[in-house]
């Protein structure tokens, strides 16, 4: 099944769940557990409120086209590497690999992932408040 993506945006992040906790989350996407077989499509500064981050199942073939009516060309980079210009009428096809990269876990994938997020994002951490002094009680 092929999906054609048409959008008005400054850019687009296409990522796997493993890559979702970096650039995609910074652009407004959700965090997705690495065991979920999916592809995330996240717009960067969309020009319409109707274009939101979406998740499609792994195995879907994404085809991203630069419109022939676009005012300019576009650029694409993969993992921040050397960029490539995309001209009018060009397209990029994205599919998931049938050979996923295994990850090493300390205990188990679910616990490790949640504990890592809790540590990095300071979930349920609250700065201890100082006691009120007698001077503060007057106000």
C-alpha positions in Angstrom: 0.0 0.0 0.0 1.4 3.4 -1.0 0.6 6.6 0.8 1.2 10.0 -0.9 1.9 12.9 1.4 0.9 16.4 0.3 1.5 19.2 2.7 2.2 22.9 3.2 5.0 23.0 5.7 8.5 24.3 6.2 9.8 20.7 6.5 9.0 17.2 7.4 10.5 14.7 9.8 10.0 11.0 8.9 11.2 8.8 11.7 11.0 5.4 13.3 9.9 5.1 17.0 13.6 4.9 18.0 14.1 8.3 16.5 10.9 9.8 17.9 12.3 11.0 21.2 14.7 13.5 19.6 13.8 15.8 16.7 10.2 14.6 16.2 9.2 15.2 19.8 10.8 18.7 19.5 8.6 19.4 16.5 5.4 18.3 18.4 5.2 14.5 17.8 4.5 11.9 20.4 6.9 9.5 21.9 6.4 5.9 20.7 7.9 2.8 22.2 10.7 1.3 20.0 8.9 -2.0 19.9 5.9 -0.5 18.0 6.4 -1.2 14.3 5.6 2.2 12.8 6.7 5.3 10.8 6.1 8.8 12.2 5.4 11.7 9.9 5.9 15.1 11.7 5.5 18.5 10.0 7.9 21.2 10.9 6.1 24.6 11.3 3.0 23.6 9.2 1.2 26.4 7.5 -2.2 24.9 8.4 -3.6 23.7 11.7 -5.1 20.7 9.9 -1.7 19.0 9.3 -0.7 17.2 12.5 1.9 14.5 13.3 0.7 11.1 12.2 1.8 7.5 12.7 1.4 4.9 10.0 2.1 1.1 10.4 5.4 -0.3 9.3 5.2 -1.8 5.9 3.4 1.2 4.4 5.3 2.7 1.5 5.4 6.5 1.8 5.9 8.6 -1.3 6.8 12.3 -0.7 6.5 14.5 -3.8 7.7 18.0 -4.5 4.8 19.6 -6.2 5.4 20.8 -9.8 3.7 24.0 -8.7 6.2 24.6 -5.8 7.9 28.0 -5.9 11.3 26.5 -5.2 13.2 23.3 -4.9 13.6 21.4 -1.6 16.4 19.7 0.2 16.5 16.3 2.0 19.0 14.9 4.4 19.1 11.6 6.2 20.3 11.6 9.8 21.8 15.0 9.3 24.2 13.8 6.7 25.0 15.3 3.3 21.9 17.0 1.9 20.5 16.4 -1.6 18.4 18.8 -3.7 14.9 17.7 -4.7 13.6 19.3 -7.9 10.1 19.9 -9.2 8.3 16.6 -9.9 10.9 14.5 -7.9 9.7 12.1 -5.2 11.2 10.2 -2.3 9.9 6.7 -1.4 10.3 5.6 2.2 9.7 2.0 3.5 10.7 0.2 6.7 13.5 -2.4 6.5 12.6 -6.0 7.0 15.8 -6.2 9.1 15.2 -4.2 12.3 18.2 -3.1 14.3 18.2 -5.0 17.7 18.7 -3.0 20.9 20.3 -4.1 24.1 18.2 -3.7 27.3 19.3 -3.8 30.9 16.2 -5.5 32.2 13.4 -5.5 29.6 12.4 -3.2 26.8 9.4 -1.7 28.4 10.9 -1.0 31.9 14.1 0.3 30.5 12.3 2.7 28.1 10.0 4.2 30.7 12.8 4.5 33.3 15.0 6.2 30.7 12.3 8.7 29.9 11.5 9.3 33.6 15.2 10.0 34.2 15.8 12.2 31.2 12.5 14.2 31.4 12.4 14.3 35.3 9.0 12.7 35.5 7.5 12.9 39.0 10.4 14.9 40.3 9.5 18.0 42.3 12.0 20.4 43.8 11.7 20.4 47.6 10.2 23.6 48.8 11.7 25.5 51.7 9.7 26.2 54.9 8.2 29.6 55.3 10.2 31.9 57.6 8.5 34.2 60.1 9.2 37.2 57.7 7.3 35.5 54.9 4.2 34.9 57.1 3.5 38.6 57.3 2.6 38.8 53.6 
